[in-house]
Protein backbone atom coordinates (compact mmCIF):
# COMPACT_ATOMS: atom_id res chain seq x y z
CA UNK A 1 0.00 0.00 0.00
CA UNK A 2 1.35 3.46 -0.86
CA UNK A 3 1.98 6.26 1.61
CA UNK A 4 -1.18 8.11 2.56
CA UNK A 5 -1.12 11.85 1.85
CA UNK A 6 -2.37 14.31 4.44
CA UNK A 7 -4.96 16.96 3.63
CA UNK A 8 -2.55 19.86 4.31
CA UNK A 9 0.09 18.49 1.96
CA UNK A 10 -2.51 17.94 -0.75
CA UNK A 11 -3.83 21.48 -0.29
CA UNK A 12 -0.33 22.96 -0.53
CA UNK A 13 0.60 20.96 -3.59
CA UNK A 14 -2.58 22.00 -5.45
CA UNK A 15 -2.16 25.67 -4.61
CA UNK A 16 -2.03 27.70 -7.78
CA UNK A 17 -3.52 31.16 -7.42
CA UNK A 18 -2.13 33.62 -4.87
CA UNK A 19 -4.94 35.17 -2.85
CA UNK A 20 -5.26 38.89 -2.16
CA UNK A 21 -4.53 38.22 1.50
CA UNK A 22 -1.31 36.36 0.74
CA UNK A 23 -0.20 39.05 -1.71
CA UNK A 24 -0.96 41.78 0.87
CA UNK A 25 0.95 39.99 3.65
CA UNK A 26 3.95 39.40 1.39
CA UNK A 27 3.97 43.09 0.47
CA UNK A 28 3.76 44.13 4.13
CA UNK A 29 6.66 41.81 5.00
CA UNK A 30 8.73 43.52 2.32
CA UNK A 31 7.80 47.09 3.35
CA UNK A 32 7.62 47.02 7.17
CA UNK A 33 10.84 46.75 9.24
CA UNK A 34 9.53 44.05 11.61
CA UNK A 35 12.68 43.47 13.73
CA UNK A 36 12.84 47.03 15.14
CA UNK A 37 9.08 47.12 15.66
CA UNK A 38 8.97 43.81 17.50
CA UNK A 39 11.92 44.86 19.66
CA UNK A 40 10.18 48.02 20.89
CA UNK A 41 8.59 48.08 24.31
CA UNK A 42 5.46 50.16 24.45
CA UNK A 43 4.54 51.93 27.66
CA UNK A 44 0.89 52.50 28.36
CA UNK A 45 0.45 54.47 31.55
CA UNK A 46 -2.71 54.28 33.57
CA UNK A 47 -4.19 56.67 36.06
CA UNK A 48 -4.01 54.94 39.45
CA UNK A 49 -7.33 56.35 40.64
CA UNK A 50 -9.58 55.45 37.74
CA UNK A 51 -7.63 52.81 35.84
CA UNK A 52 -8.01 54.80 32.63
CA UNK A 53 -5.19 55.60 30.26
CA UNK A 54 -3.49 58.84 31.32
CA UNK A 55 -3.72 61.67 28.76
CA UNK A 56 -0.53 62.38 26.85
CA UNK A 57 1.14 65.66 27.67
Secondary structure, DSSP 8 states (H G I E B T S, - for coil): ------HHHHHHHT--S--HHHHHHHHHHHHS-HHHHHH------B-TTT-SB----
